[in-house]
Amino acid sequence: MKKPNSDIILYSTSEGEIKVEVYYEDETFWLSQKRMSILFDVDIRTISEHLQNIFGTGELEDKSVIRKFRITASDGKKYNTNFYNLDAVIAVGYRVNSYQATQFRVE
């Protein structure tokens, strides 16, 4: 289990509308499903569905793109949370049908 002691970077669109904290560690970016849903402006269930399809078809192997980070939630408790690397974020971004996903792809 890794505790995110990596760099925290704030991603925002060129319009500055969407801002998402991402972790940068081991030369890649890491986002949780919740943060991906904010990034692409869709429901978290949409992110989950696309990830299941990506892993189900063998496009990406879950063991190579998921890392568990221990994070502290707003209730003060620590939780082990799946974070997905940039390869997974890009794969989801190409599937999501939203204005924000399009902006992410072209920026």
Residue pairs with C-beta under 8 A, 6 or more apart in sequence:
1 68
1 69
1 70
1 80
2 25
2 67
2 68
2 69
2 70
3 69
3 70
4 23
4 25
4 30
4 69
4 70
4 71
4 83
6 23
6 24
6 25
6 30
7 23
7 24
7 25
8 21
8 22
8 23
8 24
9 21
9 22
9 23
9 24
9 29
10 19
10 20
10 21
10 22
11 18
11 19
11 20
11 21
11 22
11 39
12 18
12 19
12 20
13 100
13 103
13 104
13 107
14 103
14 107
17 100
18 38
18 39
18 41
18 100
20 31
20 35
20 38
20 39
21 35
22 29
22 30
22 31
22 35
23 29
23 30
23 31
23 69
23 83
24 30
28 85
28 86
28 87
29 85
29 86
29 89
30 67
30 69
30 83
30 84
30 85
30 86
31 39
31 83
31 84
31 89
32 81
32 82
32 83
32 84
33 44
33 47
33 48
33 51
33 82
33 84
34 44
36 47
36 84
36 89
36 92
37 43
37 44
37 46
37 47
39 89
39 100
39 104
40 46
40 47
40 92
40 93
40 96
40 98
40 100
40 101
40 104
41 98
41 99
41 100
41 101
42 96
42 98
42 100
42 101
46 96
47 92
47 96
50 91
50 92
50 95
50 96
51 84
51 88
51 92
53 95
54 60
54 88
54 91
54 92
54 95
55 61
55 62
59 91
60 87
60 88
60 91
65 84
65 85
65 87
65 88
66 82
66 83
66 84
66 85
66 88
67 82
67 83
67 85
68 80
68 81
68 82
68 83
69 80
69 81
69 83
70 78
70 79
70 80
70 81
71 78
71 79
71 81
72 78
72 79
73 79
84 92
93 101
93 104
93 105
94 101
94 105
